[in-house]
Amino acid sequence: MQKRTLGKSGLEVSAIGLGCMGMSFGYGPAADKQEMIALIRSAVGQGITFFDTAEVYGPYVNEELVGEALEPFRGEVVIATKFGFKPAASGPGWSGLDSRPEHIREVAEASLKRLRIEAIDLFYQHRVDPEVPIEDVAGAVKDLIQEGKVKHFGLSEAGAQTIRRAHAVQPVTALQSEYSLWTRKPEEEVLPTLEELGIGFVPFSPLGKGYLTGKIAEEATFAPGDIRNILPRFTPEALKANQALIALLAEVAARKEATPAQVAIAWLLARKPWIVPIPGTTKPERLLENNRAATVMLSTEEMLEIELLTSKIAVLGARYPEHIERMTGL
């Protein structure tokens, strides 16, 4: 697996990381813990050194899973986790935002224990908290960095001005936001800002929550607890209308002797050398497929062709319901 450096930070990670959320949360019932430990360790064997989790995934159980799975590889891998939500009092998910400095410290201390590490490699603010100035958030993480409990500061789903304000207090190593061939809003202001400031970019849902694999049929249904049940892009109408994008990926994939998923990831890798996508999976065969995307090279001509053809395709459906979209800073 090739390596990439996230911005000017010097944080070197595998060119493709592994998003671990879906192993415990977000896509229906949690997968078998021992099978997921084996999957994460298999990823290490395939050269993956960058793993993504968060306290709210579960909550808590995903950090515990990642911590146990990666304990034998301490010092060899980079673990990113997140703060900024108030986990629900009972059941999955969250009950609001909380990026107060004292809460950030509490989350860091608890995450260190669950992850079985001495320092968090990359600590993201999960969502921008409108009640707490971003300067206070950056200052709190700066203190944790000075204490040796955190190594790098990150933001998630933050807009350009928020990124600038945070970066002025504590350099931001990476921004994590949704980005793929069907979610391209970061190109407007965020990507140019990251390039200017020397900040890495970590796209989550690089496969459009599974849609860009081409394996989700128009009549698809999802398990209880799967977030796609409430997403506008996963209504039957949208699943049907957005097939034009899948057809494009399939056409390019056939020429490259690759899969649509691999082309979607390869497209992200070709955009900038400081972009590191983190596709998630619970299946060993999908893990291997995703990782092999790093060997799919798209030429300048192929990138221009994809740009031209996708510019003629209008994606139907918002990526989130309005109440969730409001929690982003984009």
Buried (B, 14 or more C-beta within 10 A) or exposed (E): BEEBBBBEBEBEBBBBBBBBBBBBBBBBEBBEBEEBBEBBBBBBEBBBBBBBBBBBBBBBBBBBBBBBBBEEBEEEBBBBBBBBBBBBEEEBBBEEBBBBBEBBBBBBEBBBEBBBBEBBBBBBBBBBBEEBBBEBBBBBBBBBBEEEBBBBBBBBBBBBEBBBBBBEBBBBBBBBBBBBBBBEBBEEBBBEBBEEBBBBBBBBBBBBBBBBBBBBEEEEEBEEBBBBEEBBBBBEEBBEBBBBBBEBBBBBBEEBEBBBBBBBBBBBBBBBEBBBBBBBBBEEEBBEBBBBBBEBEBEEEBBEBBEEBBEEBEBBBEBBEEEBEEBBBB
